[in-house]
Amino acid sequence: MELRIFTEPQQGAGYDQLLAVARCAEDGGYGAFFRSDHYLNMGDGDGRPGPTDAWTTLAGLARETRRIRLGTLMTAATFRLPGPLAITVAQIDAMSGGRVELGIGTGWFEAEHAAYGIPFPPLGERFDRLEEQLAIITGLWETPAGQTFDHIGRYYTLTGSPALPKPVQQPRPPVLIGGHGARRTPALAARYADEFNLPFAGLDDTAAQFDRVRAAAAAIGREPESMILSNALVLCCGRTEAEVKRRADAIGREPQELRANGLAGSPAEIVDKIGRYAALGASRIYLQVLDLTDLDHLDLVAAEVASQL
């Protein structure tokens, strides 16, 4: 079981704070630092100092970290054209020495699209666009050097692309697809994903969705075991109940609700719950850390949870 750190900077975090968390995660032995790709805060608060661009952030971290892997949960396909996104990710892969992973989805938060003038088509079209983007991005990366790439689609057409630059990781950086959709999401994961991630789901829902993804892979002749399965869950760990309560209060949640819906409680409680996700097939957990000022939280989990996995 690998533990990764997952942040939500749109809630109010600048680059320097994200760098501090990434370095703490690297020093603590976590496998990766991931961040959301959002342009508007959610819930209470005003999100100050304001949103940070996901790939600009990861480019900076690529040069200021050494080992930890870097990625998104999830880049919205509505935010970027697939060709330039493939270039961006490949460039950051080179800047990091081959440590980048691309999590990509349809985009879902309509308010942020309205706030920043980004078109927000209906869900069916967003899935169609995502499917084309996956074909284009992976196609560009996997085109042999010296050859060109073409794509004629409903939404995107590429003609004679040199398919450059090539990423450091070959044949390409890992692609993550995730979500709760029962039909198209598993099908896209089976076709394109190196990893399927299910966010904020209980054990029963996780078991059902993992089974759908495995079935979709088998249906196209892919070995289900060739895809990594993972979960993302909010973290609230404490040595004492008072410490758990303090950390829950800091993010506006209740300990019992977090125990039910996330990873909350003592290190022993969290180890036990992670074990139940592992029994369903998860081999990675993304720990959603919402209070980015509390670096002791990461140190505690590294010392008393990760050491038991």
C-alpha positions in Angstrom: 0.0 0.0 0.0 1.4 3.4 -1.1 0.3 6.6 0.6 0.1 9.8 -1.5 -0.8 13.4 -0.5 -3.7 15.1 -2.2 -4.3 18.8 -1.8 -7.1 21.2 -2.7 -5.3 24.6 -3.3 -8.4 26.3 -4.6 -9.6 26.5 -1.0 -6.9 29.0 -0.3 -3.2 28.2 -0.7 -0.4 29.9 -2.6 2.6 28.3 -4.3 4.9 28.6 -1.3 2.5 26.8 0.9 2.2 24.0 -1.6 5.9 23.8 -1.9 6.2 23.4 1.9 3.6 20.5 1.8 5.3 18.8 -1.2 8.7 19.0 0.5 7.3 17.7 3.8 5.6 14.8 1.9 8.9 14.0 0.1 10.9 14.1 3.4 8.2 11.9 5.0 8.5 9.1 2.4 5.1 9.6 0.7 4.9 8.3 -2.8 3.5 11.4 -4.5 2.1 14.9 -4.2 -1.1 15.5 -6.1 -3.3 18.5 -6.4 -6.8 19.3 -7.6 -7.3 21.3 -10.8 -9.9 23.9 -9.9 -10.2 27.6 -10.4 -12.8 28.4 -7.7 -13.1 27.5 -4.0 -16.0 25.4 -2.7 -18.0 26.0 0.4 -17.2 28.6 3.1 -14.4 31.1 2.7 -13.3 33.2 -0.2 -10.3 31.1 -1.4 -7.7 33.8 -0.9 -5.1 34.4 -2.2 -6.9 32.9 -5.1 -6.5 29.9 -7.5 -3.2 28.5 -8.6 -2.9 26.8 -11.9 -2.3 23.1 -11.5 0.3 22.6 -14.2 2.2 25.8 -13.4 2.4 24.6 -9.8 3.7 21.2 -10.8 6.3 22.8 -13.1 7.7 24.7 -10.2 7.6 21.7 -7.9 9.3 19.6 -10.6 12.4 21.8 -10.1 12.2 22.1 -6.3 11.7 18.4 -5.4 13.9 15.4 -6.1 12.1 12.1 -5.6 8.3 12.5 -5.1 6.0 11.9 -8.0 3.7 14.8 -9.1 0.2 14.8 -10.6 -3.4 15.9 -10.8 -6.7 14.6 -9.4 -8.2 15.5 -11.9 -7.3 17.9 -14.7 -10.5 19.0 -16.3 -10.7 18.3 -20.0 -12.8 21.5 -20.4 -9.8 23.6 -19.3 -7.3 22.9 -22.0 -6.9 21.8 -25.6 -5.4 18.2 -25.8 -2.4 19.1 -28.0 -1.0 21.9 -25.7 -1.8 19.8 -22.6 0.3 16.9 -24.0 3.1 19.4 -24.6 2.8 20.8 -21.1 2.8 17.5 -19.3 5.7 16.1 -21.4 7.7 19.2 -20.7 7.1 19.0 -16.9 7.9 15.3 -17.1 11.3 16.3 -18.5 11.7 19.1 -15.9 11.1 16.5 -13.1 13.3 13.7 -14.5 10.2 11.5 -15.3 8.0 11.9 -12.2 4.7 13.3 -13.6 1.3 11.6 -13.8 -1.7 12.9 -15.6 -5.1 12.5 -13.9 -7.8 13.7 -16.3 -11.6 13.9 -16.2 -14.6 15.5 -17.7 -14.8 18.5 -15.5 -17.8 18.9 -13.2 -17.8 22.2 -11.3 -20.0 24.5 -13.4 -19.6 27.6 -11.2 -15.8 27.8 -11.9 -16.4 27.6 -15.6 -18.9 30.6 -15.3 -16.5 32.5 -13.1 -13.6 32.3 -15.6 -15.4 32.2 -19.0 -14.8 28.5 -19.7 -17.4 26.8 -21.9 -19.3 24.0 -20.0 -21.0 21.7 -22.4 -23.6 19.0 -21.3 -22.3 15.9 -19.6 -22.5 13.7 -22.7 -20.4 16.1 -24.7 -17.9 16.4 -21.9 -17.4 12.7 -21.9 -17.1 12.7 -25.7 -14.4 15.4 -25.5 -12.6 13.6 -22.7 -12.5 10.4 -24.9 -11.0 12.3 -27.8 -8.5 14.1 -25.5 -7.3 10.7 -24.2 -6.9 9.4 -27.7 -4.9 12.5 -28.7 -2.7 12.9 -25.7 -1.7 9.2 -25.5 -1.4 9.1 -29.3 1.0 12.1 -29.4 3.1 10.7 -26.7 3.3 7.2 -28.2 4.0 8.2 -31.8 7.5 7.0 -32.7 10.1 9.7 -33.0 10.3 11.0 -36.6 6.7 10.1 -37.4 3.7 12.4 -37.4 0.3 12.1 -35.7 -3.1 12.8 -37.2 -6.5 12.8 -35.6 -9.9 13.6 -37.2 -12.6 13.8 -34.6 -15.8 15.5 -33.8 -14.3 18.1 -31.6 -10.5 18.1 -32.4 -8.5 17.7 -35.6 -4.7 17.3 -35.7 -2.9 17.2 -39.0 0.7 16.3 -39.4 1.7 16.9 -35.8 5.3 16.2 -35.1 4.1 14.8 -31.8 6.8 16.5 -29.8 8.2 16.9 -27.2 8.4 13.3 -26.1 8.0 12.6 -22.3 10.9 11.2 -20.4 8.7 8.2 -19.2 8.2 5.7 -22.0 6.0 4.9 -23.6 4.3 7.7 -21.7 3.6 9.1 -18.3 0.9 7.2 -16.3 -2.7 8.3 -17.0 -5.3 8.2 -14.2 -9.0 8.2 -14.7 -11.5 8.1 -11.9 -15.0 8.7 -10.8 -18.3 7.1 -9.9 -19.9 6.7 -13.3 -21.2 3.2 -13.9 -20.7 2.9 -17.7 -18.5 5.3 -19.6 -16.0 5.9 -16.8 -15.0 2.2 -16.4 -14.9 1.8 -20.2 -12.5 4.8 -20.6 -10.4 3.5 -17.7 -10.1 0.1 -19.3 -9.0 1.6 -22.6 -6.6 4.3 -21.4 -5.8 4.3 -17.7 -2.8 3.0 -15.9 -4.7 3.7 -12.7 -8.3 4.0 -11.7 -9.1 6.2 -8.7 -12.3 6.3 -6.8 -12.7 9.4 -4.6 -14.6 9.7 -1.4 -16.4 6.4 -1.5 -17.3 3.9 1.2 -16.3 0.2 1.1 -19.5 -1.0 -0.6 -19.4 1.6 -3.4 -15.7 0.9 -3.8 -16.2 -2.8 -4.2 -19.0 -2.2 -6.8 -17.0 0.3 -8.9 -13.8 -1.7 -8.8 -15.8 -4.7 -10.1 -17.1 -2.6 -12.9 -13.6 -1.4 -13.9 -12.3 -5.0 -13.8 -15.2 -6.2 -16.0 -14.7 -3.4 -18.5 -11.0 -4.3 -18.8 -11.8 -8.0 -19.3 -14.4 -7.1 -21.9 -11.7 -5.6 -24.2 -9.2 -8.4 -23.5 -7.1 -6.4 -20.9 -5.8 -8.1 -17.8 -7.7 -6.4 -14.9 -4.5 -6.7 -12.8 -2.6 -4.5 -15.2 -4.5 -1.4 -13.8 -3.7 0.1 -10.4 -6.8 0.7 -8.2 -6.8 3.5 -5.7 -9.0 5.6 -3.4 -8.9 9.2 -2.3 -10.1 9.9 1.2 -10.0 12.9 3.5 -7.5 12.6 6.3 -8.0 13.4 10.0 -5.5 11.6 12.2 -4.6 12.2 15.9 -2.8 10.4 18.7 -5.6 11.4 21.0 -9.3 12.1 20.6 -8.6 15.7 21.4 -6.1 15.9 18.6 -8.6 14.3 16.2 -11.2 16.8 17.3 -8.8 19.7 16.8 -8.0 18.7 13.3 -11.6 18.0 12.4 -12.6 21.5 13.7 -9.9 23.1 11.6 -11.5 21.8 8.4 -15.1 22.3 9.6 -16.0 18.6 10.0 -17.1 16.3 12.8 -14.9 13.4 13.9 -17.6 10.8 13.7 -18.7 11.9 10.2 -15.0 11.7 9.1 -14.7 8.3 10.6 -17.7 7.2 8.5 -16.7 8.9 5.3 -12.9 9.3 5.4 -9.8 8.2 7.2 -10.2 9.6 10.7 -9.2 8.6 14.2 -6.1 7.2 15.8 -3.2 5.8 13.7 -4.5 2.3 14.6 -8.0 3.1 13.3 -6.6 4.4 10.1 -4.4 1.4 9.5 -7.4 -0.8 10.0 -9.6 1.1 7.6 -6.8 1.2 4.9 -6.6 -2.5 5.3 -10.2 -2.9 4.4 -9.7 -0.9 1.2 -6.7 -3.0 0.4 -8.8 -6.1 0.7 -10.9 -4.7 -2.1 -7.9 -4.3 -4.4 -6.7 -0.7 -3.7 -2.9 -0.4 -3.6 -2.8 3.3 -3.3 -4.5 5.8 -1.0 -4.6 9.5 -1.7 -4.8 11.3 1.6 -6.8 14.5 1.1 -5.1 17.0 3.4 -7.3 20.1 3.8 -5.4 22.0 6.4 -2.2 22.7 4.6 -0.7 24.6 7.5 -0.6 21.5 9.7 2.6 19.8 8.5 2.7 17.8 11.8 -0.3 15.9 10.5 1.8 14.6 7.6 4.7 13.7 9.9 2.3 11.8 12.3 0.9 9.7 9.5 4.3 9.0 8.0 5.7 7.9 11.4 2.7 5.9 12.8 0.5 4.8 9.9 2.8 4.3 6.9 5.2 2.4 9.0 2.5 -0.2 9.6 1.4 -0.8 6.0 
